[in-house]
C-alpha cells in the first residue's frame, strides 16, 4: 500500500466523488479494515470531511459499513461565560467522572480566545489539549497539578459557534475513543495554547468536580473554573 494514503485522504476523496457518508465509511474500511466505530466517527466529524453531521447520520453510515453505532453521552456539562484571564506557564482544569465511565470522544470548551480574525483562528487551530492523571491541586513549582502523566493528547480543534462572544468561540477537540476514563475518578485537562490567544476562567464558578489551574499565575486565592463539556461512549 502507498504509505502516503491515509484514512483522511480516502475520506475526502470519496466524499468529493460520491458525497455520502456511507460511501466514505465503506471506502475507508476497504483500505483500513482495522478502523473501529469510534475512530470512524471521529473521521466523519472531521471538519474537512463533513462540517456538520448529526449523530443519526453518523450511525447510519457506520451501520452501512458493518460497524456498531456509537452510543455517546454527555458525562460532564460545565459551560458558562468567562470573567478573567490567566497568566500561568501552564493552565488546565481538573474534573471528576461520575458513576458511569467510558471512552473519551470529545471535549468542548469556550475558554480559549481573546483575539479576533485570523489571529484567533490560527491560535485555536494550533492549540492542544492533554489529558493527565490527577496528582494534586498545587499551582506553584514543578510538582504541580499539571505534572501528572499524560494519558492522551489532541490538537487541531474545530470552531463550533460563537455563542459566548466573537472572541471566545466554542471549540471541539475530537478524540479517537481509545482512552478509558474510569467512574468516580479525577483527571486533569491541560490546555496548550497556540500563539496569539489566551485562556479565560470564571471566578467562583460552582463546578464541584474539580478546579481551574493557572500555574504560577494570578488569582490563585480564588476558586476558578474553565468552561467545558465532556463526552464519553
C-alpha positions, -999 to 999 in steps of 0.1 A, spaced: 0 0 0 11 35 -7 22 49 27 10 83 17 -26 71 16 -43 80 49 -79 75 61 -84 113 58 -73 114 22 -96 85 13 -125 101 31 -122 135 15 -117 120 -20 -147 96 -16 -168 125 -3 -159 145 -34 -167 116 -57 -198 102 -41 -210 126 -15 -225 102 10 -211 93 45 -220 57 38 -196 56 8 -169 72 29 -171 45 56 -171 17 31 -141 31 12 -120 38 44 -128 3 57 -117 -12 24 -82 3 29 -81 3 67 -102 -27 79 -88 -23 115 -107 10 119 -132 8 147 -165 27 151 -152 54 173 -122 61 150 -146 62 120 -170 86 139 -141 109 146 -131 108 109 -166 116 97 -168 145 120 -135 160 109 -143 194 95 -125 187 62 -147 157 56 -182 168 68 -186 201 86 -219 191 102 -233 156 106 -260 146 131 -255 116 154 -282 98 134 -264 103 101 -231 92 116 -246 60 130 -264 52 97 -231 55 79 -214 32 105 -241 6 100 -236 7 63 -200 -4 69 -210 -31 93 -199 -12 124 -218 -9 156 -233 26 161 -215 47 187 -236 55 218 -223 87 231 -234 106 263 -227 139 279 -207 130 310 -200 165 323 -216 198 315 -199 230 329 -203 257 303 -205 294 311 -193 328 302 -158 335 314 -148 366 335 -110 366 339 -78 360 320 -49 338 331 -11 343 331 4 310 342 30 290 325 6 260 324 -32 261 325 -58 234 330 -88 220 348 -94 190 369 -126 171 365 -143 140 380 -161 113 361 -194 103 376 -208 69 383 -206 59 347 -172 58 330 -165 53 293 -142 61 264 -134 98 258 -148 110 225 -148 148 227 -144 179 248 -160 213 240 -147 245 256 -151 282 252 -121 291 274 -96 298 247 -96 331 227 -93 368 234 -84 377 198 -102 382 165 -99 373 128 -71 351 116 -51 356 148 -79 339 167 -84 311 142 -47 304 139 -43 304 177 -72 280 181 -60 257 153 -26 254 169 -38 246 204 -36 212 220 -53 196 250 -36 170 272 -55 146 295 -34 139 325 -36 118 357 -46 138 387 -19 143 412 -26 174 434 -41 209 434 -8 227 438 -4 258 415 33 267 421 66 250 414 73 219 393 55 192 412 22 209 405 -13 200 394 -2 197 358 27 173 364 6 141 362 13 115 335 -1 125 301 -27 99 291 -36 113 257 -33 145 236 -53 160 209 -48 191 187 -65 208 157 -98 217 174 -128 228 153 -147 260 159 -184 252 165 -200 285 172 -196 319 189 -224 316 214 -202 331 242 -190 360 221 -169 367 190 -136 365 209 -144 333 227 -156 306 203 -169 272 214 -143 247 201 -143 210 199 -115 185 204 -123 151 189 -107 120 204 -103 85 189 -121 68 217 -91 48 229 -88 64 263 -110 49 290 -119 72 318 -129 54 350 -160 61 370 -156 82 402 -121 92 392 -105 126 389 -84 136 359 -69 169 346 -72 185 312 -43 208 302 -47 235 275 -16 242 255 -23 275 237 -15 284 201 3 317 195 -18 349 199 -46 337 222 -51 334 259 -71 312 283 -101 325 303 -117 314 335 -146 323 358 -140 331 394 -164 314 419 -180 293 393 -195 264 413 -183 233 395 -175 209 423 -159 181 404 -126 199 401 -109 233 397 -91 255 373 -53 258 374 -30 287 365 5 275 374 25 304 389 -2 327 376 -28 350 391 -59 349 412 -46 317 429 -65 325 461 -99 322 444 -118 292 433 -118 292 395 -130 270 367 -126 268 329 -158 261 310 -161 227 293 -183 198 283 -170 162 282 -185 133 262 -179 96 266 -191 65 248 
